């Protein structure tokens, strides 16, 4: 089963994304900062879906724990989004709807959303 690590300090957003991804058939791990994400470093993670700015670091810190994983950044900072897109990194600007997040995750995996 494909696994997604969702990292954001907005617990409500993480919960919503987690619920939606589980309904789509993904295994979902959650974290709210870099420090607590380290406990998942032993888990296989296929995709990191992370806010860029976290209380104790950023999504690059998360990616360094899972260098093989795809990265999808959520950010409210349009400048960050532009720089990351120029680097070839998928980025969505908050606020963004769950349907867009789900569609983007499926696109990254080459799968089709549940109707």
C-alpha positions in Angstrom: 0.0 0.0 0.0 1.3 3.5 -0.8 2.2 5.6 2.2 1.9 9.3 2.7 3.5 11.3 5.5 1.5 14.4 6.3 3.3 17.1 8.3 1.8 20.4 9.3 1.4 22.2 12.6 -2.3 22.9 11.8 -3.7 19.8 13.5 -7.2 20.3 12.0 -5.8 20.4 8.5 -3.7 17.3 9.1 -6.7 15.4 10.4 -8.8 16.4 7.3 -6.0 15.4 4.9 -5.4 12.2 6.7 -9.1 11.2 6.6 -9.4 12.0 2.9 -6.2 10.1 2.0 -7.3 7.0 4.0 -10.6 7.0 2.1 -8.5 7.0 -1.1 -6.7 3.9 0.1 -3.4 5.4 1.2 -1.6 4.5 4.4 -1.1 7.8 6.2 1.4 8.8 8.9 1.1 12.1 10.6 3.3 14.6 12.3 3.2 18.2 13.4 6.9 19.2 13.4 10.4 18.0 12.4 11.2 16.5 15.8 8.2 14.2 16.0 8.7 13.2 12.3 12.0 11.5 13.1 10.1 8.7 14.8 8.7 7.7 11.4 12.2 7.5 9.9 12.1 3.7 10.2 8.8 3.6 8.2 8.6 3.4 4.4 7.3 6.7 3.1 6.4 7.1 -0.6 5.3 10.8 -0.4 5.8 13.6 2.0 3.0 16.1 2.0 4.3 19.0 4.2 3.9 22.6 5.1 7.1 24.4 4.1 7.4 26.3 7.4 7.2 24.2 10.6 7.7 25.3 14.2 11.2 23.7 14.3 12.4 23.7 10.7 11.0 23.2 7.2 10.0 20.6 4.6 13.6 20.2 3.5 14.4 18.9 7.0 11.6 16.4 6.7 12.8 15.4 3.2 16.3 14.7 4.5 14.8 12.0 6.7 13.2 10.3 3.7 15.4 11.1 0.7 13.7 8.5 -1.5 10.2 10.0 -1.0 8.3 12.3 -3.4 7.7 15.8 -1.9 4.5 17.8 -2.1 4.7 21.2 -0.3 1.8 23.1 1.0 2.5 26.7 1.8 0.8 30.0 2.3 3.9 31.8 1.0 3.7 32.4 -2.8 7.4 33.3 -2.9 8.3 29.9 -1.5 5.9 28.2 -3.9 7.5 30.0 -6.9 11.1 29.1 -5.8 10.2 25.4 -5.2 8.4 25.1 -8.5 11.4 26.5 -10.2 13.4 23.6 -8.6 10.9 21.1 -10.0 9.1 20.5 -6.6 5.3 20.1 -6.5 3.8 22.9 -4.5 0.3 24.0 -3.6 -0.6 27.4 -2.1 -2.8 27.5 0.9 -5.7 27.8 1.3 -6.3 24.8 -1.0 -9.2 22.4 -1.1 -9.0 18.8 -0.2 -10.1 17.8 -3.6 -7.1 19.6 -5.1 -4.7 17.9 -2.6 -6.2 14.5 -3.3 -6.0 15.0 -7.1 -2.4 16.2 -6.8 -1.4 13.2 -4.7 -3.0 10.8 -7.2 -1.3 12.6 -10.1 2.1 12.2 -8.4 1.5 8.5 -8.1 -0.1 8.1 -11.5 -3.3 6.8 -9.9 -7.0 7.7 -10.2 -9.0 9.3 -7.4 -12.0 7.3 -6.0 -15.2 8.5 -7.6 
